[in-house]
Amino acid sequence: MEHISAELLSAVVTVVGGLGVSGLTRAWILHRTRLQLARERSARAAARAAGLTQLAGRPGSVRIDERDEDGHRVVELHGPGRAAAGEAA
């Protein structure tokens, strides 16, 4: 009987140890995924800002309708020397 309980204890320790290692591995993968998503969002925001800066420098006006995971935005850019309808004073 003592031999069976030692084998059972060994199996339980192995299973619990395996679950602990798999939990740590899963947490590490989730952490790395969150970091990668943050880097991609940052790069997208920088590219968007650079593109909007170029569009704002052009004459005329540009209307951008933008949807992403943050929501929905409508951006209107007016070129140099033009004011929006509500900005004229």
C-alpha positions, 0 to 999 in steps of 0.5 A: 500500500505504501508503494502505491501511495508513493506512486500516486504522490509522484503522479500528483506532484508531476501533474501539479508541476506541469500545470504550474509550468503551463500557467507560467508559459501561458502568462508569458505568452499573453504578456509578450502578445500585449507588448507586441500589440502595444508596439503595433498600435504605437507604430500605427498612431505614428504613421497616422499622425505623419500622414495627417500632417502631410494632408494638412499641408495640402491646399483644399480640405480633406475629410477622413472617416476612420474606424478602428478598435478605438472607435469611429472618428471623422477628421476634417483637415483644412489646408493652409489659409483656409478656416473651418466654417465655425472658426471664422471670426 
